[in-house]
Amino acid sequence: MTDREPQFALREWQAHVTHPVTLAALAGTGAVLGLTGPFGTDGLLRLLPRLAYWLWLVISCYALGAFVAQGLSGRFRALHTWLRVALQGVLTGCGVSALVLVTNHIVFDWLPAGAELPGFLGTIFAICLIVTAILDLAGRHSAAPATAEPTVAPNPAPPPLLDRLPLEKRAPLVALSVEDHYVRIITTKGQEMVLMRLSDAIRETGDSLGAQVHRSHWAGFDHVARVERLGDRALLHMNTGDQIPVSRANLPKLKEAGLLPR
């Protein structure tokens, strides 16, 4: 992990939590809970204080859960999905439990004790685990078309650029990089230096899924193994072991390709 990754994670979290769509969804959820008054709050608070109570809990608890998810996404990406979801739900439950206890103590001057405490905490942890699982499943489902869409094209024609390579190196394009007056053409079967301009090489990539991501580099998006954020830039780790830098101006191309959160 680089020193800039925590800063990037914090910016991504802030952008997500303050996004108008996120705020609208949280406000709607808080309004519904405030109007219905679950867990006995309809008999403890008048309408306006009840709305404020539930809006505060919904927004703050979601922000806490999103912070935990953002922190785990980089450190525990290798874990199995449901193990990561369980870890995220438990950690979120710890934070939400503390938040709800403090809020209830301030608003109602009440804290669960004795036999009430296990049931109270169990309910909170169960809700956190369920909501975490639902949001993770929804996130993976919404991202699926972006990753699946490029594979639907039947038998695309080989890019003309491959005609410049020896037969043994003609394979799917991974990346193009400028070196002096040459372009290094990287495929899944090797590399070759060709005397030409990068702009001409890109025009000959044909239907290959990719884009110019830097003034000196083109990357094939279906050969990206991992994306590393470096502040307002990025580094593509290709499945061949090559690394391709991405300039700030070209980050939107990664988002459009589904390689970064929108």
Buried (B, 14 or more C-beta within 10 A) or exposed (E): EEEBBEEBBEBBBBEBBEEEEBEEEBEEBBBEBBEEBEEEBBEBBEEEEBBBBBBBBBBBBBBBBBBBBBBBBBEEEEBEEEEBBBBBBBBBBBBBBEBBBEBBEEBEEEEBEEEEEEEBBEEBBEBBBEBBBEBBEEEEEEEEEBBEEBEEEEEEEBBEBBEBBEEEBBBBBBBBBBEEEBBBBBBBBBBBEBEBEBEEBBEBBEEBBBBBBBEBBBBBBBBBEEBBBBEEBBBBBBEBEBEBBBBEEBBEBBEEBBBBEE
